[in-house]
Amino acid sequence: MGTARDLMIVAMDAATGRPVTQGDLSLGLAGAEVIDLLGAEAVTLDGDRIVPRPAPPLDDPLLERAATALVREAPHEPIEDWLWRRGRGLAAEYMTVLQAEGLVARPRASWLPFRSTTWPTPVESPARQRARHRRATDEPVLATLAAAVGVRDEVPEDLPVPDDASQSVLAAVVDAVTELDAVRRRRTIEDEAFANVWRGA
């Protein structure tokens, strides 16, 4: 539990060193939520589909929102579809909640998430210490998610292999981020081509 929060905090800690896009991070957070829900036994996987299960209340308002957003009718939702649906604007949602909880320093001036080069800084707290410890020790799930969204370099090859369910989620996140990057590149090429037409190039 807490993987999504840890990923958000790690991303903010690393933001001064490398760019992290809202889209990539949002996809990673949506994947981390599935892993947290698996850990809480609130869901299981049937192949690549997320199947909700009866579970006790989750001690995390963000994870409660994720559980509420699950598709509960068969044949249930594929992981990939969840990432794109749940991930829309998810990084900004996490930022808002963490600020409200006092885990992120509120900016002195007006600030819009991911629209400036200056990110709010996580305050010193047990949550930040836990996230930093997981990153420093190369915890496999967080390390893989962090690499997928651009927070860190490639994951060391000798990391322990997560369970099959977590592997499925992590692979889906990597694929989704790769697809989003391809969409960005295609748009850049199309925009450049359009600009060249108007310039008569």
HULINBEL-V282920 format. One record per residue. N is the residue number from 1. RES is the residue in one letter. SS is DSSP state (A for helix, B for strand, O for the rest). PHI is phi in whole degrees, 0 to 359 (* if undefined). Layout:
n=N res=RES ss=SS phi=PHI
n=N res=RES ss=SS phi=PHI
//
This chain:
n=1 res=M ss=O phi=*
n=2 res=G ss=O phi=89
n=3 res=T ss=A phi=296
n=4 res=A ss=A phi=296
n=5 res=R ss=A phi=297
n=6 res=D ss=A phi=298
n=7 res=L ss=A phi=297
n=8 res=M ss=A phi=296
n=9 res=I ss=A phi=294
n=10 res=V ss=A phi=298
n=11 res=A ss=A phi=296
n=12 res=M ss=A phi=292
n=13 res=D ss=A phi=298
n=14 res=A ss=A phi=269
n=15 res=A ss=O phi=298
n=16 res=T ss=O phi=284
n=17 res=G ss=O phi=261
n=18 res=R ss=O phi=207
n=19 res=P ss=O phi=288
n=20 res=V ss=O phi=233
n=21 res=T ss=O phi=272
n=22 res=Q ss=A phi=300
n=23 res=G ss=A phi=297
n=24 res=D ss=A phi=298
n=25 res=L ss=A phi=296
n=26 res=S ss=A phi=297
n=27 res=L ss=A phi=297
n=28 res=G ss=A phi=297
n=29 res=L ss=A phi=295
n=30 res=A ss=A phi=297
n=31 res=G ss=A phi=293
n=32 res=A ss=A phi=298
n=33 res=E ss=A phi=298
n=34 res=V ss=A phi=298
n=35 res=I ss=A phi=297
n=36 res=D ss=A phi=295
n=37 res=L ss=A phi=293
n=38 res=L ss=A phi=297
n=39 res=G ss=A phi=296
n=40 res=A ss=O phi=274
n=41 res=E ss=O phi=59
n=42 res=A ss=O phi=272
n=43 res=V ss=B phi=218
n=44 res=T ss=B phi=223
n=45 res=L ss=B phi=252
n=46 res=D ss=B phi=245
n=47 res=G ss=O phi=69
n=48 res=D ss=O phi=255
n=49 res=R ss=B phi=254
n=50 res=I ss=B phi=268
n=51 res=V ss=B phi=250
n=52 res=P ss=B phi=295
n=53 res=R ss=O phi=229
n=54 res=P ss=O phi=299
n=55 res=A ss=O phi=212
n=56 res=P ss=O phi=293
n=57 res=P ss=O phi=305
n=58 res=L ss=O phi=268
n=59 res=D ss=O phi=274
n=60 res=D ss=O phi=196
n=61 res=P ss=A phi=299
n=62 res=L ss=A phi=292
n=63 res=L ss=A phi=289
n=64 res=E ss=A phi=299
n=65 res=R ss=A phi=297
n=66 res=A ss=A phi=298
n=67 res=A ss=A phi=297
n=68 res=T ss=A phi=294
n=69 res=A ss=O phi=277
n=70 res=L ss=O phi=295
n=71 res=V ss=O phi=278
n=72 res=R ss=O phi=260
n=73 res=E ss=O phi=265
n=74 res=A ss=O phi=297
n=75 res=P ss=O phi=274
n=76 res=H ss=O phi=70
n=77 res=E ss=B phi=259
n=78 res=P ss=B phi=296
n=79 res=I ss=A phi=305
n=80 res=E ss=A phi=301
n=81 res=D ss=A phi=296
n=82 res=W ss=A phi=300
n=83 res=L ss=A phi=302
n=84 res=W ss=A phi=286
n=85 res=R ss=A phi=284
n=86 res=R ss=A phi=290
n=87 res=G ss=O phi=288
n=88 res=R ss=O phi=297
n=89 res=G ss=O phi=73
n=90 res=L ss=A phi=290
n=91 res=A ss=A phi=298
n=92 res=A ss=A phi=295
n=93 res=E ss=A phi=296
n=94 res=Y ss=A phi=297
n=95 res=M ss=A phi=300
n=96 res=T ss=A phi=298
n=97 res=V ss=A phi=292
n=98 res=L ss=A phi=296
n=99 res=Q ss=A phi=295
n=100 res=A ss=A phi=297
n=101 res=E ss=O phi=276
n=102 res=G ss=O phi=79
n=103 res=L ss=O phi=270
n=104 res=V ss=B phi=231
n=105 res=A ss=O phi=294
n=106 res=R ss=O phi=288
n=107 res=P ss=O phi=293
n=108 res=R ss=O phi=289
n=109 res=A ss=O phi=256
n=110 res=S ss=O phi=300
n=111 res=W ss=O phi=219
n=112 res=L ss=O phi=247
n=113 res=P ss=O phi=305
n=114 res=F ss=O phi=66
n=115 res=R ss=O phi=249
n=116 res=S ss=O phi=217
n=117 res=T ss=O phi=275
n=118 res=T ss=O phi=255
n=119 res=W ss=O phi=263
n=120 res=P ss=O phi=300
n=121 res=T ss=O phi=255
n=122 res=P ss=B phi=298
n=123 res=V ss=O phi=279
n=124 res=E ss=O phi=295
n=125 res=S ss=O phi=197
n=126 res=P ss=A phi=303
n=127 res=A ss=A phi=296
n=128 res=R ss=A phi=292
n=129 res=Q ss=A phi=297
n=130 res=R ss=A phi=296
n=131 res=A ss=A phi=298
n=132 res=R ss=A phi=295
n=133 res=H ss=A phi=295
n=134 res=R ss=A phi=298
n=135 res=R ss=A phi=290
n=136 res=A ss=A phi=296
n=137 res=T ss=O phi=267
n=138 res=D ss=O phi=54
n=139 res=E ss=O phi=303
n=140 res=P ss=A phi=304
n=141 res=V ss=A phi=293
n=142 res=L ss=A phi=294
n=143 res=A ss=A phi=298
n=144 res=T ss=A phi=292
n=145 res=L ss=A phi=297
n=146 res=A ss=A phi=298
n=147 res=A ss=A phi=293
n=148 res=A ss=A phi=298
n=149 res=V ss=O phi=266
n=150 res=G ss=O phi=93
n=151 res=V ss=O phi=282
n=152 res=R ss=O phi=218
n=153 res=D ss=O phi=284
n=154 res=E ss=O phi=303
n=155 res=V ss=O phi=282
n=156 res=P ss=O phi=304
n=157 res=E ss=O phi=290
n=158 res=D ss=O phi=266
n=159 res=L ss=O phi=292
n=160 res=P ss=O phi=301
n=161 res=V ss=O phi=279
n=162 res=P ss=O phi=295
n=163 res=D ss=O phi=295
n=164 res=D ss=A phi=300
n=165 res=A ss=A phi=296
n=166 res=S ss=A phi=297
n=167 res=Q ss=A phi=301
n=168 res=S ss=A phi=298
n=169 res=V ss=A phi=293
n=170 res=L ss=A phi=298
n=171 res=A ss=A phi=296
n=172 res=A ss=A phi=294
n=173 res=V ss=A phi=296
n=174 res=V ss=A phi=302
n=175 res=D ss=A phi=296
n=176 res=A ss=A phi=294
n=177 res=V ss=A phi=295
n=178 res=T ss=A phi=297
n=179 res=E ss=A phi=295
n=180 res=L ss=A phi=296
n=181 res=D ss=A phi=296
n=182 res=A ss=A phi=297
n=183 res=V ss=A phi=297
n=184 res=R ss=A phi=300
n=185 res=R ss=A phi=297
n=186 res=R ss=A phi=295
n=187 res=R ss=A phi=295
n=188 res=T ss=A phi=298
n=189 res=I ss=A phi=297
n=190 res=E ss=A phi=295
n=191 res=D ss=A phi=296
n=192 res=E ss=A phi=294
n=193 res=A ss=A phi=295
n=194 res=F ss=A phi=297
n=195 res=A ss=A phi=298
n=196 res=N ss=A phi=295
n=197 res=V ss=A phi=298
n=198 res=W ss=A phi=290
n=199 res=R ss=A phi=276
n=200 res=G ss=O phi=78
n=201 res=A ss=O phi=282
//
